[in-house]
Amino acid sequence: MRRHVVLGREAQLRTDKIPNCSAGMWSQGLLKFRYKPYLLRQQAVHRMEIDGKSAGSLVEDAVVWANQHGLVVALKDSRFINPDFAVIHAPLSLMPVPYPRGRFELAQQVMPLFNGLVDAVAADEAYLEGTLGPAALYDTFTGRLLKTLQATRAARAALREAGREVVLGVHRSDYMLDEPSGKFLQVELNTIASSFGCLSALMTRLHLYMASRLPFLEPSRLPANPTLEHIPDAIAAAANAVGFREEGGVVVMVVQPGERNAYDQQWIQLGLWERHRLRTVRMTLGDIAATAKLDEAGGGTVTLQTGEPVCVFYFRAGYTPTDYPSEAEWAARKLIEQSNAAKCPTVAYQLAGTKKIQQDLARPGVLEKFIRDDRDAALLREFFAGLWSLDPKDVATDPGVAAAVADAISRPEAYVLKPQREGGGNNLYGEELRDTLKAGGERLSAYILMQRILPPANRSVLVRNGQWSESETLSELGIYGTFVRHGNNLLLNEQSGHLVRTKTSTSNEGGVAAGFAVLDSPYLLD
């Protein structure tokens, strides 16, 4: 057994085999796993006595529980008098999904390392510009973010020199359990608008309720999920470091118009008020451009139209080009970046979470420039999938890149082509991937090529809009991390809960908000 020190703790790297559910129907009830008979109870083959009638009854109870406890999304149905206040249960899985405990706990333990990595990469703006420059030539959105970074450099430097820099990160590192290797491999590292944290905590509570109803589910195998507390606490810590509390300072949550996932966000608002008496104002980038004022001469304080100073800008928007329909939204982003408020994220943090940076960090020696402890760097590399640059000069000069591209054209089902985008629905697969690679050209610089992770399949009962179906499914795990730094003083760095999204095995994409997946929970097997 190898041991790695992670922020003063021992992280154990295990070689657990991956449990994989058979294709047997839930109505048949028998769960088997590859490699050895992982059992949901006392490690013996176990029957889950759920027939169609029982499943229907349990689904009804789950939907009622979800509606009663705020596990909901906005319905946005125009037939209601006020559709903004009509809700429906969030898409959900009736039962939790099995994961090996050792691998899950290791993913939790490395999250502070990923938090620190984001902070270190974001601080090296020359690295960001040099690495993202080729992609920015063909990706106008990344290009505008880089221009905003450059345009605000002087104001941000002045804040640092005055001791006013407060950095806030709410991150989520997403993984799939790779069946061939037995490891969690990282899909992406989200540094902006890491959503569904609060609803995921409620999902854990729902599955604890299901465990009280079903004797074969053991509550102790459902890990604690503290996102409802940790995310508001991190935002409040940043607000306290900035100041303005006595002046009535507020958190501005930057949102999209007509947000359907507002209730996940509003759980954070509720936590900020109930735990910290900190008020939240919801605003779009357009609202900020129209009404917020930046006092450039007075140290960069942003004041709202109603007179309150802003302590924190917390983004649940701003990650996609459609969030910037005019120059006004870009002006708002620049105003925020110049301000003395904590930003979650800064533009540099957002750029540090791009796919191109993810790919470049996987190159030999690059990660080690930012993670100086060799043991910690080796531990993070345990989570890296195969990643390749598609910059034409790399394809032409690096035999490993050229071989990967040739193999992807030959076997497109083994790869994913990823642009610098968040929000789901942007990746290229199969024939579309092959055709794009064959076309070649400079525009490929805006993409990266990634090994396709091959997770084990399970059988799940998926519930959406009050209707349920049983399907063969794949699941993706996200581990949240929170990070607060005031100048050189690290105030907070911890793992802060988890998210599981489950989708049908025929779906390439995995976003809940985008309609591809449902919320789920991990069920840990020893």
C-alpha positions in Angstrom: 0.0 0.0 0.0 1.4 3.4 -1.0 0.8 6.4 1.2 0.8 10.1 0.3 0.7 13.1 2.6 -2.2 15.4 1.7 -2.2 18.6 3.8 -1.0 16.7 6.8 -3.2 13.7 6.4 -2.4 10.2 5.0 -4.2 9.4 1.8 -4.3 5.7 1.1 -4.0 4.7 -2.6 -5.9 1.4 -2.9 -6.3 -1.0 -5.8 -10.0 -1.8 -5.3 -11.7 -3.6 -8.1 -14.6 -1.8 -9.6 -18.1 -3.1 -8.8 -20.2 -3.4 -11.9 -23.9 -4.2 -11.9 -25.2 -6.8 -14.2 -27.8 -6.1 -16.8 -30.4 -8.0 -14.8 -33.6 -6.1 -14.2 -34.4 -4.4 -10.9 -37.6 -6.4 -10.9 -35.5 -9.5 -10.8 -33.6 -7.9 -8.0 -30.3 -9.8 -8.1 -27.2 -7.5 -8.2 -23.9 -9.0 -9.2 -20.6 -7.3 -9.7 -17.6 -8.2 -11.8 -14.3 -9.3 -10.2 -15.9 -10.5 -7.0 -19.5 -10.6 -5.7 -19.7 -7.1 -4.2 -22.8 -7.1 -2.1 -25.0 -4.3 -1.0 -25.3 -6.0 2.4 -22.7 -8.0 4.3 -20.8 -8.9 1.1 -23.1 -11.8 0.2 -25.2 -12.1 -2.9 -28.4 -10.2 -2.1 -31.9 -9.9 -3.6 -33.5 -6.6 -3.8 -37.1 -7.4 -3.6 -38.5 -4.6 -5.7 -41.1 -5.5 -8.3 -42.8 -3.1 -10.6 -45.6 -2.4 -8.2 -43.3 -1.8 -5.3 -41.1 0.5 -7.4 -44.1 2.6 -8.3 -45.0 3.1 -4.7 -41.4 3.9 -3.7 -41.2 6.4 -6.6 -44.4 8.1 -5.4 -42.9 8.4 -1.9 -39.6 9.7 -3.2 -41.3 12.4 -5.3 -43.4 13.5 -2.3 -40.3 13.6 -0.1 -38.4 15.7 -2.7 -41.2 18.2 -3.0 -41.6 18.4 0.8 -37.9 19.0 1.4 -36.9 21.4 -1.4 -35.3 18.9 -3.7 -36.9 20.8 -6.6 -36.3 22.8 -9.8 -38.5 25.5 -11.3 -41.2 24.2 -13.6 -41.3 27.3 -15.8 -44.7 26.4 -17.2 -46.5 29.4 -18.7 -49.9 27.9 -17.8 -49.3 29.0 -14.2 -50.3 32.5 -13.2 -46.8 33.1 -11.9 -44.6 30.4 -13.5 -41.5 31.5 -11.7 -42.9 30.0 -8.4 -44.1 26.7 -9.9 -41.8 23.8 -8.9 -41.4 20.1 -9.6 -39.1 17.5 -8.1 -35.5 17.5 -9.4 -34.7 14.6 -11.7 -33.5 11.8 -9.4 -32.5 8.1 -9.1 -34.6 6.0 -6.8 -31.5 4.1 -5.4 -27.9 5.1 -4.8 -25.1 3.9 -7.0 -22.3 1.6 -5.7 -18.8 2.9 -5.6 -15.6 1.4 -3.9 -15.1 3.2 -0.6 -11.3 3.4 -1.0 -11.4 5.2 -4.3 -14.2 7.5 -3.2 -12.3 8.6 0.0 -9.1 9.1 -2.0 -11.0 11.5 -4.3 -12.2 13.4 -1.3 -8.8 13.6 0.2 -7.1 15.1 -2.9 -9.7 17.9 -3.4 -7.6 20.4 -1.3 -4.7 19.7 -3.7 -6.9 20.5 -6.7 -8.0 23.7 -4.9 -4.4 24.7 -4.4 -3.6 23.8 -8.0 -6.2 26.1 -9.3 -4.9 29.0 -7.2 -1.3 28.4 -8.3 -2.2 28.2 -12.0 -4.4 31.3 -11.8 -1.6 33.2 -10.2 0.7 32.5 -13.2 -0.9 34.8 -15.8 1.9 34.4 -18.2 1.3 30.7 -18.3 -2.4 31.2 -18.8 -1.8 33.5 -21.7 0.9 31.4 -23.3 -1.1 28.2 -23.0 -4.5 29.5 -24.1 -3.2 31.9 -26.8 -3.5 29.4 -29.7 -7.0 28.3 -28.6 -8.1 31.9 -28.2 -7.3 32.6 -31.9 -10.2 30.4 -32.9 -12.3 30.6 -29.7 -13.6 34.1 -29.4 -15.0 33.5 -25.9 -11.7 32.4 -24.5 -10.1 35.3 -26.3 -12.5 37.8 -24.6 -11.7 36.3 -21.2 -8.0 36.7 -21.8 -8.5 40.3 -22.9 -10.5 41.0 -19.7 -7.6 39.5 -17.7 -5.2 41.8 -19.4 -7.3 44.9 -19.2 -7.8 44.5 -15.4 -4.2 43.6 -14.5 -3.2 47.0 -13.1 -6.3 47.3 -10.9 -5.8 43.8 -9.5 -2.1 44.4 -8.9 -3.1 47.5 -6.9 -5.5 45.5 -4.8 -2.7 43.0 -4.0 -0.3 45.7 -3.0 -2.9 47.2 -0.7 -3.5 43.9 1.0 -7.1 43.8 -0.3 -7.0 40.7 -2.5 -9.5 38.1 -1.4 -9.8 34.9 -3.4 -12.8 32.6 -3.2 -13.1 29.2 -5.0 -16.0 26.9 -5.0 -14.8 24.1 -7.3 -15.9 20.6 -8.4 -13.7 17.9 -9.7 -15.7 15.5 -11.8 -14.7 11.8 -12.3 -15.8 8.6 -13.8 -14.8 5.2 -12.5 -12.7 3.7 -15.3 -13.4 0.0 -15.5 -10.1 -1.1 -17.3 -7.8 0.8 -14.9 -9.9 0.6 -11.7 -9.3 4.3 -11.1 -11.4 7.4 -10.9 -10.3 9.5 -13.9 -11.0 13.2 -14.0 -13.5 14.3 -16.6 -13.0 18.0 -15.8 -12.3 20.5 -13.0 -15.1 23.1 -12.7 -14.0 26.5 -11.4 -17.2 28.5 -12.3 -20.8 27.9 -11.4 -20.2 24.5 -9.8 -23.9 23.7 -9.5 -26.2 21.2 -7.8 -24.2 21.1 -4.5 -27.2 21.9 -2.3 -29.6 19.6 -4.1 -27.0 16.9 -3.9 -27.0 17.2 -0.1 -30.7 16.8 -0.2 -30.3 13.8 -2.5 -28.2 12.2 0.2 -31.0 12.8 2.7 -33.6 11.3 0.3 -31.5 8.1 0.0 -31.1 8.0 3.8 -34.9 8.1 3.9 -35.1 5.3 1.3 -32.6 3.3 3.5 -35.1 3.6 6.3 -37.7 2.0 4.1 -35.6 -0.7 2.5 -33.7 -3.2 4.8 -31.0 -4.0 2.3 -29.7 -0.4 2.2 -27.3 0.4 5.0 -27.4 4.1 6.0 -23.7 4.0 7.1 -22.7 3.4 3.5 -24.1 6.8 2.4 -21.3 9.3 3.1 -21.9 12.6 4.7 -22.5 15.5 2.2 -21.9 18.9 3.8 -22.4 21.2 0.8 -25.4 22.9 2.3 -23.2 24.2 5.1 -19.7 24.4 3.4 -20.6 26.5 0.4 -22.4 29.3 2.3 -19.6 29.2 5.0 -16.9 29.7 2.4 -18.7 32.6 0.8 -19.3 34.2 4.2 -15.6 33.7 5.1 -14.6 35.6 1.9 -17.2 38.3 2.7 -15.8 38.8 6.2 -12.3 39.1 4.8 -13.4 41.8 2.4 -15.3 43.7 5.0 -18.3 46.0 4.6 -20.4 43.9 6.9 -21.2 46.8 9.2 -22.1 48.9 6.2 -24.7 46.4 5.1 -22.5 44.6 2.5 -24.2 42.0 0.4 -23.4 39.0 -1.8 -24.3 39.4 -5.4 -25.2 36.1 -7.0 -24.7 36.5 -10.8 -27.4 34.5 -12.5 -28.9 33.8 -15.9 -32.3 35.1 -16.8 -35.1 32.6 -16.3 -32.8 30.2 -14.4 -34.6 26.8 -13.9 -32.1 25.6 -11.3 -32.7 28.6 -9.0 -33.7 26.5 -6.0 -30.3 24.9 -5.8 -28.9 28.5 -5.7 -31.5 29.7 -3.3 -30.5 27.1 -0.7 -27.1 28.9 -0.7 -28.9 32.2 -0.2 -30.9 30.7 2.7 -27.7 29.4 4.3 -25.9 32.7 4.0 -28.8 34.4 5.8 -29.6 31.8 8.5 -25.9 30.9 9.3 -24.3 34.3 8.8 -27.0 37.0 8.5 -25.6 37.9 5.1 -28.0 39.0 2.4 -27.9 37.9 -1.2 -29.0 39.9 -4.2 -29.6 38.1 -7.5 -28.5 40.0 -10.6 -27.7 39.2 -14.2 -24.6 40.6 -15.8 -27.0 43.0 -17.7 -28.4 44.2 -14.3 -24.9 44.8 -13.0 -23.9 46.8 -16.1 -27.0 49.0 -15.8 -27.1 49.7 -12.1 -23.8 48.9 -10.2 -21.2 51.6 -9.7 -17.4 51.1 -9.3 -15.5 53.6 -7.2 -12.2 53.4 -8.9 -10.6 56.3 -7.0 -11.8 54.9 -3.6 -10.2 51.5 -3.7 -12.5 49.6 -6.1 -15.7 49.3 -4.1 -18.9 48.4 -6.0 -22.1 49.9 -4.8 -25.6 48.8 -5.9 -28.3 51.1 -6.9 -29.9 50.7 -3.4 -26.7 51.8 -1.8 -25.2 48.5 -0.4 -21.5 47.7 -1.0 -20.7 44.3 -2.6 -18.6 41.9 -0.5 -18.7 39.0 -2.9 -19.7 38.3 -6.5 -20.7 34.6 -6.7 -21.1 33.5 -10.3 -23.8 31.0 -11.4 -23.6 32.4 -14.9 -20.8 33.8 -17.1 -19.5 30.4 -18.3 -21.0 30.4 -21.8 -21.0 32.9 -24.7 -24.8 33.3 -24.5 -24.3 34.9 -21.1 -22.7 37.9 -22.9 -25.3 38.9 -25.6 -23.9 42.4 -25.8 -20.9 44.6 -24.8 -22.8 45.6 -21.6 -22.3 42.1 -20.1 -18.5 42.2 -20.9 -18.4 45.7 -19.3 -20.0 44.2 -16.2 -17.4 41.4 -16.0 -14.6 43.9 -16.3 -16.2 46.1 -13.5 -16.4 43.0 -11.3 -12.8 42.0 -12.0 -11.6 45.5 -11.1 -13.5 45.6 -7.8 -12.3 44.9 -4.3 -15.0 42.3 -3.8 -14.2 38.6 -3.7 -15.0 37.0 -6.9 -16.0 33.3 -7.4 -14.4 33.0 -9.7 -11.9 35.6 -10.9 -11.3 35.5 -14.7 -8.0 33.8 -14.0 -9.7 31.1 -12.0 -12.1 30.6 -14.8 -9.3 30.3 -17.3 -7.5 27.8 -15.0 -10.5 25.5 -15.3 -10.5 25.4 -19.1 -10.0 22.1 -21.0 -6.8 23.3 -22.6 -5.2 24.0 -19.2 -6.4 20.5 -18.0 -4.7 19.0 -20.9 -1.5 21.0 -20.6 -1.1 20.2 -16.9 -1.1 16.5 -17.8 2.1 16.9 -19.9 5.3 15.7 -18.3 6.7 18.2 -15.9 4.0 20.8 -16.2 1.9 19.9 -13.1 5.1 19.7 -11.1 5.8 23.4 -11.7 2.7 24.2 -9.6 2.7 21.3 -7.1 6.1 21.3 -5.6 5.7 18.1 -3.4 6.5 15.2 -5.7 4.3 12.9 -3.7 1.3 15.2 -4.1 1.9 15.6 -7.8 2.2 11.9 -8.3 -1.1 11.4 -6.4 -2.9 14.0 -8.6 -1.6 12.3 -11.7 -3.4 9.1 -10.6 -6.6 10.9 -11.6 -5.5 12.1 -15.0 -7.0 10.5 -18.1 -5.2 10.5 -21.5 -5.1 14.1 -22.8 -3.6 15.4 -26.0 -3.1 18.9 -27.5 -4.5 19.4 -31.0 -2.4 22.5 -31.8 -1.0 21.8 -35.3 2.6 22.2 -34.2 2.1 19.6 -31.5 0.5 17.2 -33.9 3.4 17.7 -36.3 6.2 17.5 -33.8 5.1 15.2 -31.0 4.9 11.5 -32.0 2.6 10.7 -29.1 0.1 13.3 -30.1 0.2 12.2 -33.8 -0.3 8.6 -32.7 -3.3 9.5 -30.6 -4.9 11.5 -33.4 -4.4 8.7 -35.8 -5.9 6.2 -33.4 -8.8 8.5 -32.7 -9.6 8.6 -36.4 -9.3 4.9 -36.6 -11.3 4.3 -33.3 -13.4 7.4 -32.6 -15.5 5.5 -30.0 -12.4 5.5 -27.7 -12.0 9.3 -27.6 -13.8 12.5 -26.9 -13.2 15.9 -28.6 -13.6 18.8 -26.2 -13.9 22.5 -26.8 -13.3 25.2 -24.2 -16.9 25.2 -23.0 -19.0 24.5 -19.9 -22.7 23.6 -19.5 -23.1 20.3 -21.4 -23.8 19.4 -25.0 -20.6 20.7 -26.5 -18.4 17.6 -26.9 -17.9 15.7 -30.2 -18.1 11.9 -30.4 -18.0 9.2 -33.0 -18.2 10.1 -36.7 -18.4 13.9 -35.8 -15.1 13.5 -33.9 -13.5 11.6 -36.8 -14.6 14.1 -39.4 -13.4 17.0 -37.4 -10.0 15.4 -36.9 -9.7 14.5 -40.5 -10.5 18.0 -41.6 -7.5 19.2 -39.5 -6.3 22.8 -39.6 -5.5 25.5 -37.1 -9.0 25.5 -35.7 -8.3 22.3 -33.9 -6.3 24.4 -31.5 -9.6 25.3 -29.8 -10.1 21.6 -28.9 -8.4 19.0 -26.8 -8.5 15.2 -27.4 -9.3 13.0 -24.4 -9.4 9.3 -23.7 -12.9 8.1 -23.4 -13.4 6.9 -19.8 -15.2 3.5 -19.6 -17.3 3.3 -16.4 -19.1 0.2 -15.3 -22.8 0.0 -16.1 -25.5 -0.3 -13.5 -29.3 -0.7 -13.5 -31.2 2.3 -12.1 -34.7 3.5 -11.7 -34.7 7.1 -13.1 -37.5 9.5 -12.1 -38.2 12.6 -14.1 -41.4 14.7 -14.1 -43.1 12.2 -11.8 -42.5 9.3 -14.3 -40.1 6.5 -13.8 -38.2 4.1 -16.0 -35.6 1.4 -15.5 -32.4 1.8 -17.6 -28.9 0.6 -17.9 -26.9 3.6 -16.6 -23.5 5.2 -16.2 -22.6 7.6 -13.3 -20.3 10.5 -12.8 -19.0 11.6 -9.4 -18.2 15.2 -8.5 -16.2 16.2 -5.4 -16.7 19.8 -4.2 -13.9 21.9 -2.8 -14.0 25.3 -1.1 -11.0 27.7 -0.9 -10.5 31.2 0.6 -7.3 33.2 0.6 -6.7 36.7 1.9 -3.4 37.9 0.4 -0.9 35.3 1.6 -3.1 34.0 4.4 -4.9 30.8 3.6 -8.3 30.9 5.4 -10.0 27.8 4.1 -9.1 24.8 1.9 -11.2 21.7 2.2 -13.4 19.1 0.4 -17.0 20.1 0.8 -19.3 17.4 -0.3 -20.2 15.5 -3.5 -22.5 15.1 -6.4 -23.4 12.0 -8.4 -25.1 12.3 -11.8 -26.5 9.2 -13.5 -27.5 9.0 -17.1 -28.6 6.3 -19.5 -25.7 4.4 -21.0 -26.7 5.5 -24.5 -26.2 9.2 -23.6 -22.9 10.9 -24.3 -23.6 14.0 -22.2 -24.1 14.1 -18.4 -25.6 17.4 -17.3 -28.7 17.5 -15.1 -29.7 21.0 -15.9 -29.1 20.3 -19.6 -31.6 17.4 -19.4 -29.2 14.5 -19.8 -29.0 13.0 -16.3 -30.6 12.7 -12.9 -29.2 13.3 -9.4 -27.9 10.3 -7.4 -25.8 9.4 -4.4 -22.8 7.2 -3.8 -23.2 3.9 -1.9 -19.8 2.9 -0.6 -18.7 -0.7 -0.8 -15.7 -2.1 1.1 
